[in-house]
Amino acid sequence: MTLPVVIVAGLHSEARREVVERLLRTVPGSVALHHDLATAPQGTVQRVVRDATGVLSRGETPLVNDCACCALREDLVPELERLADGGLTRLAVVELWDSVEPRGMAEVVAEHGADALDLTGVITAVDPALVLPYLANGDDLAEAGLAAAASDQRTVGDTWARQLEYAPVLALVDSPDADDEDRALLTQLHPTAKLVDTGHGELAALAFAGFDVEAAAAAQHPACALLPQEADEAGVTTLVWRRHRPFHPERLYQALEDLCCAAARSRGRFWLADRPDTLLAWDAAGGALCVENTGPWLASLPDAAWDMVPPMRRAAAALDWHPEHGDRCQHLVFTSPGLDRHGLEELLESCLLTDAEYAAGPEAWKHLPAAFDSLLDPVS
């Protein structure tokens, strides 16, 4: 008999605690496990196990390689397996610490606890009134006292975006300051998520609904991400911008600051004329942009290599297939209140190759200014 496990994540700590308490009160035999990373600077991580009546046990685990998240990974599964062996726990609620992202922990539970544990849900707790302030926060986690390791370079905005977009369930606490714009922003950021009020009885059922780690990872991969669709509601707009023509590397680089500040959240995939084989990921929140090389476009691979590509990736490529460029495309999505749609489209269009540049062909494109080398090929 495996132990059902639900992960509850979120930077909104009060909302997260409310969701956990609700689950403990409504699911008989449920136990919550929480690792407090706030003590990491002192060299340890504090573990608390509790149920609806109060604290059952406390303990601590030392840091692993000066990394609080690493200590959490090392300690989490053994503690969950201990609960499973006891045979008295109906549901294990893993309450993640503020800046810990659910994906990493979900994959740890799924990989290492397969025999005794069943990951049945991932929930991100949300205070709707705080969605935009957190998303627009470009501060480093370290500045906010939320870094999980000395080397943690994430920002509040991008961490919150990933917490929000990974979970299939968003549990909303009652917030008197929230309005229609806040809910529209949530819906557009993650349109496939199930939004449920914390006080609703459905929350407990969703904790047991089931969770597919591989499908969730594929849905986040830039090559086949389930990106939001066009939308415009309550002052919040989502612009989906798709083109097949490549970007001029220098013009795009010069426009990066304006583009990443144009929306509260933007993400997607794109290609540069001087790097035709490289699928580049775009991920921006809080005015901070991350551009990453995520491997080759399928069109640049030999046919024999396609058998090693996941079916979801091949299906996504087929939807974007171009007779000349294959799956190479610009697919960027911008979501924000007060989005200047026209201005943003004009700026993006200006970064594409002109007709003359495009007509010069791929050999000429290789000699365009390699403006992205500093971002993609940093000197070690």
VOBA-1610 file (N, C-alpha, C; in pm, whole numbers, padded with zeros to 5 digits, always signed):
BEGIN
Met+00086-00120+00000Met+00000+00000+00000Met+00088+00124+00000Thr+00071+00211-00097Thr+00154+00332-00103Thr+00086+00447-00031Leu+00168+00541+00014Leu+00118+00658+00086Leu+00094+00773-00011Pro-00028+00824-00022Pro-00052+00941-00107Pro+00023+01063-00053Val+00085+01138-00143Val+00161+01257-00107Val+00114+01374-00192Val+00084+01487-00128Val+00051+01609-00200Val+00153+01716-00160Ile+00202+01789-00257Ile+00298+01897-00234Ile+00223+02030-00237Val+00244+02113-00136Val+00186+02246-00132Val+00300+02347-00133Ala+00304+02432-00236Ala+00413+02526-00255Ala+00360+02669-00257Gly+00452+02764-00259Gly+00413+02903-00277Gly+00490+03001-00191Leu+00526+03113-00252Leu+00593+03221-00180Leu+00500+03293-00083His+00369+03282-00105His+00273+03346-00014His+00260+03257+00109Ser+00346+03277+00208Ser+00357+03184+00321Ser+00227+03171+00401Glu+00158+03281+00424Glu+00033+03273+00500Glu-00073+03195+00423Ala-00078+03216+00293Ala-00173+03141+00210Ala-00137+02993+00210Arg-00010+02963+00203Arg+00036+02823+00202Arg-00002+02752+00332Arg+00022+02820+00444Arg-00012+02760+00573Arg-00163+02738+00585Glu-00241+02830+00531Glu-00387+02815+00535Glu-00432+02693+00456Val-00371+02671+00340Val-00406+02555+00259Val-00369+02426+00332Val-00251+02423+00391Val-00207+02303+00463Val-00300+02275+00581Glu-00333+02378+00657Glu-00422+02358+00771Glu-00559+02307+00726Arg-00605+02357+00615Arg-00734+02313+00563Arg-00731+02164+00529Leu-00623+02120+00465Leu-00611+01978+00431Leu-00603+01892+00556Leu-00528+01938+00656Leu-00515+01861+00779Leu-00650+01846+00850Arg-00733+01951+00843Arg-00863+01948+00912Arg-00967+01865+00836Thr-00953+01859+00704Thr-01058+01793+00623Thr-01025+01652+00580Val-00899+01611+00588Val-00860+01475+00550Val-00819+01400+00677Pro-00903+01312+00730Pro-00868+01237+00851Pro-00741+01155+00828Gly-00654+01156+00928Gly-00531+01079+00917Gly-00422+01146+00834Ser-00439+01275+00804Ser-00336+01346+00726Ser-00229+01403+00818Val-00107+01408+00767Val+00008+01459+00841Val+00086+01553+00750Ala+00130+01666+00804Ala+00208+01764+00726Ala+00355+01757+00765Leu+00439+01766+00665Leu+00584+01764+00684Leu+00641+01893+00625His+00713+01968+00706His+00766+02097+00661His+00913+02110+00701His+00996+02149+00605His+01137+02179+00632His+01154+02330+00627Asp+01195+02387+00738Asp+01215+02532+00747Asp+01360+02564+00713Leu+01378+02632+00599Leu+01512+02662+00551Leu+01567+02793+00607Ala+01488+02860+00690Ala+01532+02989+00744Ala+01656+02976+00832Thr+01679+02855+00887Thr+01795+02835+00974Thr+01919+02788+00897Ala+01909+02786+00765Ala+02022+02739+00684Ala+02152+02816+00710Pro+02148+02949+00731Pro+02273+03020+00761Pro+02345+02966+00884Gln+02273+02900+00975Gln+02335+02841+01093Gln+02379+02697+01068Gly+02359+02649+00945Gly+02411+02518+00908Gly+02314+02403+00917Thr+02187+02429+00948Thr+02090+02320+00959Thr+01956+02359+00897Val+01877+02257+00871Val+01740+02275+00825Val+01649+02211+00930Gln+01547+02285+00974Gln+01457+02236+01077Gln+01339+02163+01014Arg+01309+02043+01069Arg+01198+01964+01021Arg+01087+01961+01125Val+00963+01985+01083Val+00847+01979+01172Val+00743+01887+01109Val+00695+01791+01188Val+00588+01702+01144Val+00468+01730+01235Arg+00352+01752+01176Arg+00235+01784+01257Arg+00108+01729+01193Asp+00003+01722+01275Asp-00128+01688+01223Asp-00226+01796+01268Ala-00353+01772+01256Ala-00452+01875+01287Ala-00452+01913+01435Thr-00397+01826+01522Thr-00397+01855+01666Thr-00273+01932+01711Gly-00169+01932+01627Gly-00047+02004+01666Gly+00079+01932+01620Val+00193+01973+01678Val+00323+01918+01638Val+00341+01776+01691Leu+00382+01686+01603Leu+00407+01547+01640Leu+00554+01523+01669Ser+00641+01590+01592Ser+00785+01574+01614Ser+00861+01689+01551Arg+00980+01710+01602Arg+01073+01809+01547Arg+01209+01745+01530Gly+01284+01793+01434Gly+01418+01743+01413Gly+01495+01838+01325Glu+01619+01806+01299Glu+01699+01889+01210Glu+01791+01801+01128Thr+01827+01853+01012Thr+01919+01783+00925Thr+02025+01882+00880Pro+02153+01839+00872Pro+02259+01932+00834Pro+02252+01969+00687Leu+02309+02084+00654Leu+02317+02124+00514Leu+02400+02024+00435Val+02368+02013+00307Val+02444+01928+00216Val+02508+02020+00112Asn+02640+02025+00110Asn+02713+02112+00017Asn+02668+02258+00028Asp+02645+02301+00153Asp+02601+02439+00179Asp+02470+02474+00109Cys+02389+02372+00081Cys+02264+02392+00007Cys+02147+02341+00089Ala+02058+02432+00128Ala+01942+02393+00208Ala+01848+02303+00129Cys+01829+02333+00000Cys+01741+02250-00082Cys+01796+02108-00096Cys+01928+02096-00101Cys+01990+01963-00110Cys+01962+01885+00018Ala+01970+01952+00132Ala+01939+01887+00259Ala+01793+01843+00262Leu+01706+01926+00209Leu+01564+01891+00203Leu+01545+01764+00120Arg+01610+01759+00004Arg+01597+01641-00083Arg+01645+01514-00011Glu+01757+01525+00061Glu+01813+01409+00128Glu+01723+01359+00241Asp+01651+01450+00305Asp+01573+01417+00425Asp+01427+01386+00395Leu+01376+01440+00287Leu+01232+01434+00260Leu+01181+01292+00240Val+01239+01220+00144Val+01188+01086+00112Val+01199+00989+00230Pro+01314+00985+00303Pro+01318+00896+00420Pro+01209+00927+00523Glu+01180+01055+00544Glu+01074+01091+00639Glu+00937+01047+00589Leu+00913+01065+00460Leu+00786+01020+00403Leu+00774+00868+00409Glu+00883+00798+00383Glu+00880+00652+00390Glu+00856+00604+00533Arg+00908+00679+00631Arg+00883+00645+00771Arg+00733+00656+00801Leu+00669+00763+00749Leu+00525+00778+00768Leu+00449+00664+00699Ala+00496+00627+00581Ala+00431+00518+00507Ala+00442+00386+00582Asp+00560+00359+00639Asp+00582+00234+00712Asp+00494+00226+00837Gly+00464+00344+00895Gly+00382+00344+01015Gly+00240+00296+00989Gly+00192+00313+00867Gly+00062+00262+00827Gly-00058+00338+00881Leu-00034+00451+00947Leu-00145+00525+01008Leu-00179+00654+00933Thr-00094+00692+00838Thr-00113+00819+00767Thr-00191+00797+00638Arg-00299+00871+00623Arg-00381+00858+00502Arg-00330+00950+00391Leu-00276+01066+00428Leu-00224+01162+00330Leu-00107+01237+00391Ala+00005+01241+00319Ala+00121+01320+00362Ala+00119+01451+00285Val+00113+01561+00359Val+00112+01694+00299Val+00252+01754+00314Val+00322+01769+00203Val+00456+01827+00205Val+00443+01977+00185Glu+00463+02052+00292Glu+00458+02197+00282Glu+00598+02249+00253Leu+00620+02295+00131Leu+00752+02346+00093Leu+00778+02482+00155Trp+00905+02509+00180Trp+00945+02640+00229Trp+00928+02742+00118Asp+00922+02870+00155Asp+00883+02979+00066Asp+00936+02969-00077Ser+01067+02968-00096Ser+01122+02979-00231Ser+01153+02845-00296Val+01119+02735-00231Val+01144+02603-00291Val+01040+02579-00401Glu+01089+02541-00518Glu+00999+02521-00632Glu+00946+02378-00633Pro+00819+02360-00662Pro+00757+02228-00652Pro+00812+02125-00750Arg+00861+02170-00866Arg+00903+02072-00966Arg+01014+01981-00912Gly+01118+02041-00854Gly+01230+01961-00806Gly+01187+01860-00701Met+01103+01902-00608Met+01059+01812-00503Met+00964+01705-00557Ala+00880+01740-00652Ala+00790+01642-00712Ala+00870+01532-00781Glu+00976+01569-00850Glu+01058+01472-00920Glu+01136+01385-00823Val+01178+01441-00710Val+01246+01362-00607Val+01153+01257-00550Val+01031+01297-00515Val+00934+01202-00457Val+00900+01093-00559Ala+00878+01133-00684Ala+00839+01036-00786Ala+00951+00937-00817Glu+01075+00985-00817Glu+01188+00900-00855Glu+01233+00809-00742His+01243+00866-00622His+01303+00790-00513His+01203+00723-00420Gly+01078+00762-00430Gly+00980+00703-00340Gly+00878+00617-00411Ala+00912+00570-00530Ala+00814+00501-00614Ala+00752+00378-00547Asp+00828+00306-00465Asp+00777+00182-00405Asp+00680+00208-00290Ala+00703+00318-00216Ala+00622+00341-00096Ala+00533+00464-00106Leu+00562+00552-00203Leu+00494+00681-00209Leu+00423+00698-00343Asp+00310+00767-00339Asp+00233+00797-00461Asp+00205+00947-00462Leu+00274+01019-00551Leu+00253+01164-00562Leu+00117+01188-00627Thr+00021+01231-00547Thr-00117+01243-00596Thr-00159+01387-00626Gly-00073+01484-00594Gly-00112+01622-00623Gly-00001+01721-00598Val-00007+01831-00672Val+00081+01947-00650Val-00007+02070-00651Ile-00002+02146-00544Ile-00087+02263-00527Ile+00001+02384-00496Thr-00025+02496-00560Thr+00039+02621-00521Thr-00065+02710-00455Ala-00031+02756-00334Ala-00122+02842-00258Ala-00104+02986-00303Val-00217+03055-00321Val-00213+03189-00381Val-00300+03287-00304Asp-00242+03402-00273Asp-00320+03517-00231Asp-00338+03601-00357Pro-00458+03605-00416Pro-00475+03672-00546Pro-00426+03816-00548Ala-00436+03888-00437Ala-00395+04028-00434Ala-00244+04043-00444Leu-00169+03935-00420Leu-00023+03942-00421Leu+00040+03888-00549Val-00042+03837-00640Val+00013+03775-00762Val+00097+03875-00841Leu+00042+03991-00872Leu+00116+04089-00952Leu+00235+04149-00876Pro+00220+04191-00749Pro+00337+04243-00677Pro+00454+04145-00671Tyr+00426+04017-00653Tyr+00534+03919-00648Tyr+00592+03894-00787Leu+00505+03889-00887Leu+00551+03865-01024Leu+00639+03980-01073Ala+00607+04102-01030Ala+00681+04221-01075Ala+00804+04248-00990Asn+00831+04163-00890Asn+00943+04186-00799Asn+01072+04129-00858Gly+01161+04216-00898Gly+01287+04174-00958Gly+01400+04157-00859Asp+01371+04166-00729Asp+01476+04150-00627Asp+01529+04007-00627Asp+01658+03993-00599Asp+01714+03860-00579Asp+01655+03799-00453Leu+01639+03666-00453Leu+01588+03600-00334Leu+01677+03628-00213Ala+01808+03640-00237Ala+01900+03666-00127Ala+01867+03799-00059Glu+01831+03900-00140Glu+01796+04031-00084Glu+01671+04022+00002Ala+01581+03930-00032Ala+01457+03913+00043Ala+01469+03812+00156Gly+01591+03758+00176Gly+01612+03657+00279Gly+01550+03524+00246Leu+01535+03493+00117Leu+01466+03372+00075Leu+01553+03279-00008Ala+01682+03304-00016Ala+01771+03219-00095Ala+01784+03082-00029Ala+01785+02977-00111Ala+01797+02841-00060Ala+01940+02792-00056Ala+02032+02872-00109Ala+02174+02838-00107Ala+02253+02965-00133Ala+02380+02962-00096Ala+02464+03080-00117Ala+02475+03115-00265Ser+02462+03014-00350Ser+02475+03035-00495Ser+02342+03064-00562Asp+02235+03075-00485Asp+02100+03095-00540Asp+02089+03234-00603Gln+02073+03238-00734Gln+02067+03366-00806Gln+01928+03395-00862Arg+01829+03321-00818Arg+01694+03344-00866Arg+01638+03476-00811Thr+01535+03525-00879Thr+01467+03645-00830Thr+01330+03603-00775Val+01269+03696-00701Val+01136+03669-00648Val+01038+03645-00762Gly+01043+03730-00865Gly+00948+03721-00976Gly+00956+03591-01052Asp+01077+03549-01090Asp+01084+03427-01172Asp+01055+03302-01089Thr+01091+03306-00960Thr+01060+03192-00873Thr+00909+03176-00856Trp+00842+03288-00833Trp+00696+03286-00817Trp+00628+03239-00945Ala+00678+03284-01060Ala+00618+03243-01188Ala+00625+03092-01205Arg+00739+03032-01173Arg+00752+02886-01189Arg+00666+02811-01088Gln+00657+02861-00965Gln+00569+02798-00867Gln+00424+02799-00916Leu+00387+02909-00976Leu+00250+02928-01022Leu+00217+02842-01142Glu+00309+02834-01236Glu+00281+02771-01365Glu+00302+02620-01366Tyr+00369+02566-01265Tyr+00393+02421-01262Tyr+00275+02344-01204Ala+00213+02400-01103Ala+00107+02327-01032Ala-00023+02322-01112Pro-00088+02207-01119Pro-00217+02198-01190Pro-00332+02253-01107Val-00308+02276-00978Val-00411+02329-00889Val-00358+02455-00819Leu-00435+02562-00827Leu-00403+02686-00755Leu-00512+02705-00649Ala-00469+02702-00523Ala-00563+02718-00412Ala-00564+02864-00368Leu-00677+02929-00383Leu-00688+03073-00358Leu-00746+03099-00220Val-00673+03178-00141Val-00727+03217-00010Val-00813+03340-00027Asp-00902+03360+00067Asp-00990+03477+00064Asp-00907+03602+00089Ser-00915+03699-00003Ser-00834+03820+00007Ser-00923+03941-00024Pro-00950+04024+00076Pro-01038+04139+00053Pro-00981+04241-00044Asp-00850+04238-00064Asp-00787+04335-00155Asp-00784+04288-00300Ala-00823+04164-00326Ala-00819+04110-00462Ala-00937+04161-00543Asp-00915+04175-00675Asp-01022+04221-00763Asp-01024+04137-00891Asp-01109+04177-00985Asp-01124+04102-01110Asp-00994+04097-01189Glu-00916+04204-01182Glu-00789+04206-01255Glu-00695+04098-01202Asp-00691+04080-01071Asp-00604+03979-01012Asp-00643+03839-01058Arg-00773+03811-01059Arg-00817+03678-01101Arg-00794+03659-01251Ala-00814+03764-01331Ala-00788+03753-01476Ala-00641+03726-01503Leu-00554+03792-01425Leu-00410+03770-01441Leu-00375+03624-01411Leu-00429+03572-01304Leu-00405+03432-01268Leu-00450+03338-01379Thr-00570+03362-01428Thr-00627+03275-01531Thr-00545+03278-01659Gln-00495+03396-01695Gln-00419+03407-01819Gln-00276+03352-01804Leu-00220+03363-01686Leu-00086+03309-01664Leu-00086+03157-01672His-00192+03095-01621His-00197+02948-01617His-00340+02903-01650Pro-00379+02913-01777Pro-00519+02888-01815Pro-00565+02744-01794Thr-00472+02648-01787Thr-00513+02509-01769Thr-00524+02469-01622Ala-00487+02558-01532Ala-00491+02525-01389Ala-00634+02521-01337Lys-00654+02439-01237Lys-00780+02436-01165Lys-00772+02536-01051Leu-00855+02641-01055Leu-00858+02741-00949Leu-00965+02701-00848Val-00927+02686-00722Val-01023+02645-00621Val-01005+02729-00496Asp-01114+02772-00438Asp-01106+02847-00313Asp-01065+02753-00201Thr-00979+02802-00113Thr-00926+02718-00006Thr-01037+02658+00080Gly-01144+02733+00103Gly-01252+02684+00187Gly-01345+02586+00120His-01324+02560-00009His-01412+02470-00084His-01377+02325-00054Gly-01478+02241-00041Gly-01455+02100-00012Gly-01379+02028-00121Glu-01377+02084-00241Glu-01309+02020-00354Glu-01158+02013-00333Leu-01103+02100-00249Leu-00958+02104-00229Leu-00904+01968-00185Ala-00972+01905-00089Ala-00925+01775-00040Ala-00928+01670-00151Ala-01032+01671-00233Ala-01040+01575-00343Ala-00927+01596-00443Leu-00892+01723-00469Leu-00786+01753-00565Leu-00649+01707-00516Ala-00634+01696-00383Ala-00507+01648-00328Ala-00483+01502-00365Phe-00590+01430-00400Phe-00579+01288-00437Phe-00599+01266-00587Ala-00606+01373-00665Ala-00647+01362-00806Ala-00546+01289-00894Gly-00418+01288-00854Gly-00314+01224-00935Gly-00226+01328-01001Phe-00100+01292-01025Phe-00005+01387-01084Phe+00097+01311-01168Asp+00118+01355-01291Asp+00212+01293-01384Asp+00335+01382-01395Val+00444+01338-01333Val+00566+01418-01330Val+00623+01441-01470Glu+00624+01337-01553Glu+00680+01350-01687Glu+00599+01446-01773Ala+00467+01438-01765Ala+00382+01529-01842Ala+00399+01672-01794Ala+00413+01690-01663Ala+00433+01824-01609Ala+00564+01884-01656Ala+00669+01804-01662Ala+00799+01852-01710Ala+00791+01889-01858Ala+00724+01806-01936Ala+00710+01835-02079Ala+00632+01964-02102Ala+00532+01989-02018Ala+00451+02109-02032Ala+00529+02235-02001Gln+00644+02221-01933Gln+00728+02336-01901Gln+00846+02351-01997His+00875+02248-02076His+00992+02254-02165His+00966+02355-02276Pro+01062+02445-02301Pro+01039+02550-02402Pro+01000+02499-02540Ala+01043+02377-02575Ala+01013+02326-02709Ala+00867+02287-02725Cys+00800+02253-02615Cys+00662+02206-02627Cys+00574+02257-02513Ala+00615+02368-02452Ala+00541+02422-02339Ala+00397+02455-02377Leu+00307+02430-02282Leu+00167+02465-02301Leu+00151+02613-02265Leu+00184+02698-02361Leu+00182+02842-02336Leu+00040+02897-02342Pro+00015+03008-02272Pro-00118+03069-02274Pro-00161+03111-02414Gln-00292+03124-02431Gln-00350+03169-02557Gln-00385+03317-02549Glu-00422+03374-02663Glu-00464+03515-02667Glu-00580+03538-02570Ala-00575+03649-02499Ala-00682+03681-02404Ala-00682+03830-02375Asp-00798+03880-02336Asp-00812+04021-02297Asp-00934+04032-02206Glu-00908+04049-02076Glu-01017+04053-01981Glu-00977+04134-01858Ala-01069+04217-01810Ala-01052+04294-01686Ala-00922+04374-01685Gly-00883+04425-01802Gly-00763+04507-01811Gly-00634+04428-01824Val-00643+04295-01831Val-00525+04209-01846Val-00525+04151-01988Thr-00411+04160-02053Thr-00399+04113-02192Thr-00288+04011-02205Thr-00314+03908-02286Thr-00209+03814-02325Thr-00191+03823-02476Leu-00071+03857-02517Leu-00035+03863-02659Leu+00047+03739-02694Val+00000+03666-02794Val+00076+03553-02847Val+00135+03596-02981Trp+00267+03597-02989Trp+00335+03647-03108Trp+00412+03532-03172Arg+00373+03496-03296Arg+00435+03383-03365Arg+00480+03426-03504Arg+00604+03396-03536Arg+00660+03422-03669Arg+00759+03310-03702His+00789+03295-03830His+00889+03196-03871His+01021+03260-03909Arg+01019+03387-03946Arg+01143+03455-03985Arg+01234+03472-03863Pro+01366+03454-03880Pro+01456+03464-03764Pro+01478+03608-03717Phe+01520+03620-03592Phe+01557+03750-03537Phe+01696+03790-03585His+01713+03922-03604His+01846+03979-03622His+01909+03987-03483Pro+02021+03920-03459Pro+02073+03910-03322Pro+02104+04045-03257Glu+02159+04138-03331Glu+02198+04266-03271Glu+02075+04351-03238Arg+01979+04356-03329Arg+01860+04438-03302Arg+01779+04380-03185Leu+01769+04248-03180Leu+01696+04188-03067Leu+01769+04216-02936Tyr+01899+04202-02937Tyr+01977+04225-02814Tyr+01957+04369-02763Gln+01956+04463-02856Gln+01938+04603-02817Gln+01798+04631-02763Ala+01702+04545-02799Ala+01563+04565-02756Ala+01528+04485-02631Leu+01622+04406-02579Leu+01590+04314-02469Leu+01532+04385-02347Glu+01592+04497-02308Glu+01545+04564-02187Glu+01400+04610-02202Asp+01369+04668-02317Asp+01232+04714-02340Asp+01134+04596-02347Leu+01178+04487-02408Leu+01091+04371-02424Leu+01062+04302-02292Cys+01165+04287-02208Cys+01142+04213-02084Cys+01068+04298-01981Cys+01066+04430-02002Cys+00990+04518-01911Cys+00850+04550-01965Ala+00819+04500-02084Ala+00691+04533-02148Ala+00574+04461-02085Ala+00601+04352-02012Ala+00493+04272-01953Ala+00536+04218-01818Ala+00438+04191-01734Ala+00468+04132-01604Ala+00531+03994-01621Arg+00489+03923-01726Arg+00541+03788-01750Arg+00549+03763-01899Ser+00660+03707-01943Ser+00672+03665-02083Ser+00760+03541-02089Arg+00729+03455-02183Arg+00807+03332-02200Arg+00782+03274-02338Gly+00861+03175-02374Gly+00844+03112-02503Gly+00975+03064-02560Arg+00978+03049-02692Arg+01097+03000-02762Arg+01122+03087-02884Phe+01249+03095-02926Phe+01281+03180-03041Phe+01410+03133-03105Trp+01437+03190-03225Trp+01564+03156-03290Trp+01629+03279-03350Leu+01762+03273-03355Leu+01844+03382-03408Leu+01902+03341-03542Ala+01915+03438-03632Ala+01965+03408-03766Ala+02105+03351-03765Asp+02189+03395-03670Asp+02327+03346-03668Asp+02343+03217-03589Arg+02233+03168-03528Arg+02235+03041-03454Arg+02115+02957-03497Pro+02111+02918-03624Pro+01990+02855-03678Pro+01958+02717-03620Asp+02055+02653-03557Asp+02031+02518-03505Asp+01992+02518-03357Thr+01994+02635-03293Thr+01976+02642-03148Thr+01838+02690-03108Leu+01767+02608-03031Leu+01638+02646-02976Leu+01663+02725-02849Leu+01622+02849-02848Leu+01647+02938-02736Leu+01519+02959-02655Ala+01534+02955-02524Ala+01421+02976-02434Ala+01420+03119-02384Trp+01302+03176-02377Trp+01280+03313-02326Trp+01197+03302-02198Asp+01247+03359-02088Asp+01178+03349-01960Asp+01200+03480-01884Ala+01094+03561-01871Ala+01108+03693-01808Ala+00998+03717-01707Ala+01036+03776-01593Ala+00942+03818-01490Ala+01012+03923-01405Gly+00936+04018-01357Gly+00994+04119-01270Gly+01100+04204-01337Gly+01094+04217-01470Gly+01193+04296-01541Gly+01325+04225-01561Ala+01335+04099-01518Ala+01458+04021-01537Ala+01434+03915-01643Leu+01530+03898-01731Leu+01517+03805-01843Leu+01623+03697-01837Cys+01581+03573-01860Cys+01674+03462-01874Cys+01661+03406-02015Val+01773+03403-02087Val+01777+03343-02221Val+01870+03222-02213Glu+01818+03105-02256Glu+01897+02983-02244Glu+01897+02902-02372Asn+02010+02835-02396Asn+02022+02738-02504Asn+01961+02608-02451Thr+01853+02562-02515Thr+01787+02439-02468Thr+01807+02323-02565Gly+01910+02332-02647Gly+01940+02223-02738Gly+01901+02256-02881Pro+01902+02156-02968Pro+01876+02179-03110Pro+01727+02180-03144Trp+01695+02253-03251Trp+01564+02237-03314Trp+01559+02099-03379Leu+01442+02040-03387Leu+01433+01907-03448Leu+01475+01910-03595Ala+01450+02023-03661Ala+01485+02034-03803Ala+01635+02022-03827Ser+01714+02047-03721Ser+01860+02040-03737Ser+01915+01901-03704Leu+01828+01809-03661Leu+01873+01675-03624Leu+01861+01578-03741Pro+01947+01478-03747Pro+01931+01374-03849Pro+01805+01292-03819Asp+01748+01233-03923Asp+01622+01160-03907Asp+01631+01052-03800Ala+01748+00986-03792Ala+01764+00876-03696Ala+01749+00922-03553Ala+01778+01048-03526Ala+01773+01100-03389Ala+01630+01125-03343Trp+01538+01131-03437Trp+01399+01162-03400Trp+01336+01053-03312Asp+01384+00930-03325Asp+01328+00821-03245Asp+01355+00842-03096Met+01455+00923-03064Met+01490+00947-02923Met+01420+01069-02867Val+01339+01135-02950Val+01268+01256-02907Val+01132+01218-02851Pro+01093+01271-02734Pro+00962+01239-02676Pro+00848+01274-02771Pro+00742+01194-02770Pro+00628+01216-02861Pro+00569+01356-02848Met+00561+01410-02727Met+00503+01543-02709Met+00586+01648-02781Arg+00717+01630-02782Arg+00806+01723-02852Arg+00784+01714-03003Arg+00772+01593-03053Arg+00750+01576-03198Arg+00615+01634-03239Ala+00514+01616-03155Ala+00382+01670-03187Ala+00383+01822-03190Ala+00454+01883-03094Ala+00464+02029-03090Ala+00537+02081-03213Ala+00641+02010-03256Ala+00716+02051-03375Ala+00628+02044-03500Ala+00547+01941-03506Ala+00460+01923-03624Ala+00362+02039-03637Leu+00314+02090-03525Leu+00218+02201-03528Leu+00281+02328-03582Asp+00411+02346-03562Asp+00480+02467-03604Asp+00562+02448-03731Trp+00549+02332-03796Trp+00641+02299-03905Trp+00625+02392-04024His+00739+02438-04072His+00745+02529-04187His+00822+02459-04298Pro+00776+02472-04424Pro+00842+02397-04533Pro+00990+02429-04548Glu+01032+02548-04509Glu+01173+02587-04523Glu+01249+02578-04391His+01187+02621-04283His+01259+02631-04154His+01229+02518-04057Gly+01138+02428-04093Gly+01105+02320-04002Gly+01033+02373-03879Asp+01078+02329-03760Asp+01012+02372-03637Asp+01070+02501-03581Arg+01168+02559-03650Arg+01223+02687-03604Arg+01114+02795-03612Cys+01096+02865-03501Cys+00991+02967-03500Cys+01013+03064-03385Gln+00942+03174-03392Gln+00930+03265-03279Gln+00793+03239-03218His+00791+03200-03092His+00664+03179-03022His+00681+03238-02883Leu+00643+03364-02871Leu+00659+03438-02746Leu+00523+03483-02696Val+00503+03473-02566Val+00375+03509-02504Val+00399+03612-02394Phe+00326+03722-02400Phe+00339+03832-02305Phe+00206+03852-02233Thr+00208+03852-02100Thr+00087+03869-02020Thr+00107+03980-01919Ser+00011+04075-01916Ser+00026+04186-01822Ser-00101+04271-01818Pro-00129+04333-01704Pro-00227+04441-01703Pro-00170+04559-01782Gly-00255+04630-01854Gly-00213+04749-01926Gly-00110+04724-02034Leu-00112+04610-02096Leu-00014+04577-02199Leu-00031+04666-02322Asp+00079+04724-02369Asp+00077+04804-02492Asp+00096+04709-02610Arg-00012+04649-02650Arg-00007+04544-02752Arg+00054+04595-02883His+00006+04710-02930His+00053+04763-03058His+00203+04796-03052Gly+00244+04864-02948Gly+00385+04901-02935Gly+00474+04779-02925Leu+00429+04677-02853Leu+00507+04555-02836Leu+00522+04481-02968Glu+00413+04471-03042Glu+00420+04405-03172Glu+00515+04477-03267Glu+00508+04610-03268Glu+00598+04687-03354Glu+00744+04663-03317Leu+00774+04660-03187Leu+00911+04639-03143Leu+00960+04500-03182Leu+00877+04399-03163Leu+00915+04263-03200Leu+00939+04251-03351Glu+00849+04310-03430Glu+00865+04305-03576Glu+00995+04371-03621Ser+01033+04479-03554Ser+01154+04551-03592Ser+01281+04470-03566Cys+01269+04365-03483Cys+01385+04283-03450Cys+01405+04166-03547Leu+01307+04142-03633Leu+01321+04036-03732Leu+01414+04080-03846Leu+01464+03984-03922Leu+01541+04019-04041Leu+01452+04097-04138Thr+01509+04197-04202Thr+01437+04270-04307Thr+01426+04180-04430Asp+01346+04223-04528Asp+01333+04144-04650Asp+01469+04122-04717Ala+01550+04227-04721Ala+01681+04216-04786Ala+01773+04122-04708Glu+01772+04134-04576Glu+01856+04047-04493Glu+01811+03901-04505Tyr+01682+03882-04509Tyr+01628+03747-04519Tyr+01665+03685-04655Ala+01656+03766-04758Ala+01686+03716-04893Ala+01832+03679-04910Ala+01920+03735-04829Ala+02064+03706-04839Ala+02095+03561-04804Gly+02007+03497-04726Gly+02021+03355-04700Gly+02106+03317-04580Pro+02095+03190-04539Pro+02161+03140-04418Pro+02312+03160-04413Glu+02379+03152-04527Glu+02526+03170-04524Glu+02561+03312-04483Ala+02484+03409-04532Ala+02508+03549-04495Ala+02470+03573-04349Trp+02368+03504-04300Trp+02323+03525-04161Trp+02433+03489-04061Lys+02516+03392-04097Lys+02621+03348-04005Lys+02719+03461-03972His+02724+03563-04058His+02821+03672-04039His+02759+03795-03972Leu+02632+03783-03928Leu+02570+03893-03855Leu+02637+03906-03718Pro+02632+04025-03658Pro+02697+04044-03526Pro+02646+03941-03424Ala+02740+03873-03359Ala+02705+03768-03262Ala+02675+03831-03127Ala+02566+03904-03121Ala+02538+03986-03003Ala+02505+03905-02879Phe+02461+03782-02896Phe+02417+03702-02781Phe+02527+03615-02721Asp+02649+03626-02774Asp+02757+03542-02723Asp+02779+03561-02574Ser+02766+03685-02526Ser+02791+03711-02383Ser+02687+03643-02294Leu+02564+03624-02346Leu+02460+03559-02268Leu+02465+03406-02280Leu+02495+03359-02401Leu+02486+03217-02427Leu+02618+03142-02417Asp+02729+03215-02432Asp+02861+03152-02425Asp+02949+03228-02325Pro+02908+03234-02198Pro+02986+03311-02100Pro+03126+03254-02083Val+03219+03342-02062Val+03358+03301-02039Val+03370+03245-01898Ser+03420+03124-01884Ser+03429+03062-01751Ser+03554+03114-01677
//
